[in-house]
């Protein structure tokens, strides 16, 4: 029992870091399409604003 307790105590920081990195990677992959579409949205808004200004 002591060996198991020591293992978790010694590796707690590493496991927490891996969990946090895993969550961050999951969120990035989950929102990847929105992240990649952002420049196109901004370019479209800029073009629309310029068109409205010229009218």
Secondary structure, DSSP 8 states (H G I E B T S, - for coil): -HHHHHHHHHHHHHHHHHHHHHHHHHHHHHTHHHHHHHHHHHHHHHHHHHHHHH-
